[in-house]
């Protein structure tokens, strides 16, 4: 489904019982809502309603060229929820999706029941300008995200996962390669210029920081530090996983997610 907004069209998917609590998912840079395919059946079986959407310039979403801001990307979530008459929702975000979740917790606390922030950061890395600037220049010169697809997949998933799930690995790689250059660049610029660390102590929403133990950049140490900043922050680690533990270890991830959601209902 598509939602037309000023300067952008957001693609989303909503499934599950109308009476179920909504769990909204936000994917990582260069992915799309299909990155959460392993989570949908488990949540539906537990009676939840699942909302997934594509970031600007990702999947089926389209937008004016960036740069975008993290707060602007978070406002897309609120716009979709408003259009669907969803007052409150649980939020699960991975990587840039986790940063979007922090913006929601800081700026829209009345709309969020719980936060699960996976393999993310609370502010731009010190080398953000050079890191993202160099990558954007590379993609712009090539006219495609294809040139960094294999490098990206190497950060996201282990060789063991690629060997045991070649079709799913290829599906995700193809999605990365097909991301629009403007969507990638606009969201990368948002990642290069956000600073939420000092504001997290004022967020009182129950928050779970989750991380793959082998994530090369959003490390377990950093995730523990971020969790400690929230008034009600906790930490969950997925041993042996890299940047997308929800794909690499779906059974463990779904078990942790459902336990987290269940605790919030008591």
C-alpha positions as CSV (number, residue, x, y, z in Angstrom):
1,X,0.0,0.0,0.0
2,X,1.1,3.6,-0.6
3,X,0.6,6.8,1.3
4,X,1.1,10.1,-0.6
5,X,2.7,12.8,1.5
6,X,4.2,16.2,0.5
7,X,7.4,15.4,-1.4
8,X,7.3,11.7,-0.8
9,X,5.2,8.5,-1.2
10,X,5.6,5.9,1.6
11,X,5.1,2.2,0.9
12,X,3.8,0.2,3.8
13,X,2.2,-3.2,4.7
14,X,-0.3,-3.8,7.6
15,X,-1.4,-7.3,8.5
16,X,-3.0,-9.0,11.4
17,X,-6.1,-8.8,13.6
18,X,-7.7,-5.3,13.9
19,X,-7.9,-5.8,17.7
20,X,-4.2,-6.7,18.1
21,X,-1.6,-4.3,19.4
22,X,0.4,-2.8,16.6
23,X,4.1,-3.6,16.2
24,X,5.8,-1.2,13.8
25,X,9.1,-2.2,12.1
26,X,11.7,0.1,10.6
27,X,14.5,-1.5,8.5
28,X,18.2,-0.7,8.0
29,X,19.8,1.5,5.4
30,X,19.6,-0.1,1.9
31,X,17.1,-2.7,2.9
32,X,13.3,-2.6,2.7
33,X,10.3,-3.9,4.7
34,X,11.0,-7.4,3.5
35,X,14.0,-7.5,6.0
36,X,11.4,-8.3,8.7
37,X,9.8,-11.3,6.8
38,X,11.1,-13.7,9.5
39,X,9.2,-11.8,12.2
40,X,5.8,-11.5,10.7
41,X,4.5,-15.1,11.2
42,X,5.5,-15.3,14.8
43,X,3.8,-12.0,15.6
44,X,0.6,-12.9,13.8
45,X,0.5,-16.2,15.6
46,X,0.7,-14.3,18.9
47,X,-2.2,-12.0,18.0
48,X,-0.3,-8.8,17.1
49,X,-0.9,-6.5,14.2
50,X,2.3,-5.9,12.1
51,X,3.1,-2.6,10.4
52,X,6.1,-2.5,8.1
53,X,7.1,0.4,5.9
54,X,9.9,1.4,3.5
55,X,12.3,4.3,4.2
56,X,12.3,7.2,1.7
57,X,13.9,6.0,-1.6
58,X,13.9,2.4,-0.4
59,X,11.7,-0.5,-1.6
60,X,8.4,0.9,-2.9
61,X,8.8,4.4,-1.2
62,X,9.8,7.4,-3.3
63,X,10.7,10.9,-2.3
64,X,12.5,14.1,-3.3
65,X,16.2,13.9,-3.1
66,X,17.8,14.5,0.3
67,X,19.4,15.2,2.6
68,X,16.9,13.9,5.0
69,X,16.9,14.4,8.8
70,X,16.4,11.7,11.4
71,X,13.4,13.6,12.8
72,X,11.9,13.9,9.4
73,X,12.3,10.1,8.8
74,X,10.6,9.5,12.2
75,X,7.8,11.8,11.2
76,X,7.1,9.4,8.3
77,X,6.2,6.7,10.9
78,X,3.8,9.1,12.6
79,X,2.2,10.0,9.3
80,X,1.6,6.4,8.4
81,X,0.2,5.7,11.8
82,X,-2.1,8.7,11.6
83,X,-3.3,7.7,8.2
84,X,-4.2,4.2,9.6
85,X,-5.8,5.6,12.8
86,X,-3.2,3.9,14.9
87,X,-2.9,5.8,18.2
88,X,-0.1,3.8,19.9
89,X,2.3,1.2,18.7
90,X,5.3,-0.9,19.8
91,X,8.3,0.1,17.7
92,X,11.2,-2.1,16.5
93,X,14.0,-0.5,14.5
94,X,17.3,-1.8,13.1
95,X,20.4,0.4,12.5
96,X,19.0,3.7,11.1
97,X,15.6,2.3,12.2
98,X,16.9,2.2,15.7
99,X,17.9,5.9,15.4
100,X,14.4,6.7,14.1
101,X,13.0,4.9,17.2
102,X,15.0,7.2,19.4
103,X,13.5,10.2,17.7
104,X,10.1,8.8,18.2
105,X,10.8,8.2,21.9
106,X,12.1,11.7,22.4
107,X,9.6,13.6,20.3
108,X,6.4,11.4,20.3
109,X,6.5,9.5,23.6
110,X,2.7,9.3,23.8
111,X,2.5,7.3,20.6
112,X,5.0,4.6,21.5
113,X,4.3,1.7,23.9
114,X,7.8,0.2,23.8
115,X,11.0,0.5,21.9
116,X,13.3,-2.3,20.6
117,X,16.4,-0.7,19.1
118,X,18.7,-3.2,17.3
119,X,22.3,-2.7,16.2
120,X,22.1,1.1,16.3
121,X,23.8,4.2,17.6
122,X,22.7,7.2,19.6
123,X,24.5,9.8,17.6
124,X,26.6,10.2,14.4
125,X,30.0,8.4,14.6
126,X,33.0,10.8,14.9
127,X,34.1,9.9,11.4
128,X,30.6,10.2,10.0
129,X,31.3,13.0,7.5
130,X,34.2,11.2,5.9
131,X,32.6,7.7,6.1
132,X,29.2,8.6,4.6
133,X,30.6,11.3,2.3
134,X,33.0,8.8,0.7
135,X,30.3,6.2,0.3
136,X,27.9,8.7,-1.3
137,X,30.5,9.9,-3.7
138,X,31.2,6.3,-4.7
139,X,27.5,5.5,-5.3
140,X,27.0,8.8,-7.2
141,X,29.9,8.1,-9.5
142,X,28.6,4.5,-10.2
143,X,25.0,5.5,-10.4
144,X,24.1,2.5,-8.4
145,X,24.2,0.9,-4.9
146,X,25.3,-2.3,-6.6
147,X,28.9,-1.4,-6.1
148,X,28.7,-1.7,-2.3
149,X,26.2,-4.6,-2.1
150,X,28.7,-7.3,-1.3
151,X,30.6,-5.2,1.2
152,X,27.3,-4.4,2.9
153,X,26.3,-8.1,3.1
154,X,29.6,-8.9,4.6
155,X,28.8,-6.6,7.5
156,X,25.3,-7.8,7.9
157,X,25.5,-11.6,7.8
158,X,28.1,-14.2,8.5
159,X,29.6,-16.5,5.9
160,X,27.9,-19.4,7.7
161,X,24.5,-17.8,7.1
162,X,25.3,-17.3,3.4
163,X,26.3,-20.9,3.1
164,X,23.2,-22.3,4.8
165,X,20.6,-19.8,3.4
166,X,21.9,-18.9,-0.1
167,X,18.5,-18.0,-1.5
168,X,17.5,-15.6,1.3
169,X,21.1,-14.1,1.3
170,X,20.7,-13.4,-2.4
171,X,17.3,-11.9,-1.9
172,X,18.6,-9.4,0.6
173,X,21.6,-8.6,-1.5
174,X,19.4,-7.9,-4.5
175,X,17.4,-5.5,-2.4
176,X,20.5,-3.7,-1.3
177,X,21.7,-3.4,-4.9
178,X,18.4,-2.1,-6.1
179,X,18.1,0.7,-3.4
180,X,18.0,4.1,-5.1
181,X,21.2,6.2,-4.9
182,X,19.2,9.2,-3.7
183,X,17.4,7.3,-1.0
184,X,20.6,5.8,0.3
185,X,22.4,9.1,0.1
186,X,19.6,11.1,1.8
187,X,19.3,8.6,4.7
188,X,23.1,8.4,5.0
189,X,23.2,12.1,5.4
190,X,20.7,11.8,8.2
191,X,23.0,9.3,9.8
192,X,25.9,11.7,9.5
193,X,24.1,14.5,11.4
194,X,22.1,13.4,14.4
195,X,22.7,13.6,18.1
196,X,20.3,12.0,20.6
197,X,22.7,10.8,23.4
198,X,22.1,13.7,25.7
199,X,18.3,13.4,25.4
200,X,17.8,9.7,26.0
201,X,17.7,10.0,29.8
202,X,14.4,11.8,29.4
203,X,12.8,8.9,27.6
204,X,10.7,6.8,30.0
205,X,9.3,4.3,27.5
206,X,10.5,0.8,28.2
207,X,13.4,0.3,25.8
208,X,15.4,-2.8,24.8
209,X,18.7,-2.5,23.1
210,X,19.5,-5.6,21.0
211,X,22.8,-6.4,19.2
212,X,24.6,-9.1,17.4
213,X,27.8,-10.0,19.2
214,X,29.8,-9.8,16.0
215,X,28.4,-6.5,14.7
216,X,31.5,-4.7,13.4
217,X,30.3,-1.1,13.9
218,X,27.3,-0.9,16.2
219,X,29.0,-3.0,18.8
220,X,27.7,-4.7,21.9
221,X,29.7,-2.4,24.1
222,X,28.0,0.6,22.5
223,X,24.6,-0.9,22.7
224,X,25.0,-1.6,26.4
225,X,26.1,2.0,26.9
226,X,23.0,3.3,25.1
227,X,20.7,1.0,27.1
228,X,22.1,2.5,30.3
229,X,21.1,6.0,29.3
230,X,17.4,5.2,29.2
231,X,15.3,5.5,32.4
232,X,14.0,1.9,31.6
233,X,16.7,0.5,29.3
234,X,17.7,-3.1,29.0
235,X,20.1,-5.1,26.8
236,X,19.8,-8.3,24.7
237,X,22.7,-9.9,22.8
238,X,22.6,-12.5,20.0
239,X,25.8,-14.4,20.2
240,X,27.4,-15.1,16.8
241,X,25.2,-12.7,14.8
242,X,26.4,-9.7,12.9
243,X,24.3,-6.6,12.0
244,X,20.9,-8.2,11.3
245,X,20.3,-10.7,14.0
246,X,16.6,-10.8,13.2
247,X,17.5,-12.6,9.9
248,X,20.5,-14.5,11.1
249,X,18.9,-15.9,14.3
250,X,15.2,-15.5,13.7
251,X,14.0,-18.0,16.3
252,X,16.1,-16.4,19.1
253,X,15.2,-12.9,17.9
254,X,11.4,-13.7,17.8
255,X,11.5,-15.3,21.2
256,X,13.2,-12.3,22.7
257,X,10.8,-9.9,20.9
258,X,7.7,-11.7,22.0
259,X,9.0,-12.0,25.6
260,X,9.7,-8.2,25.5
261,X,6.2,-7.4,24.2
262,X,4.6,-9.7,26.6
263,X,6.4,-8.1,29.6
264,X,5.1,-4.7,28.6
265,X,1.5,-6.0,28.7
266,X,1.7,-7.1,32.3
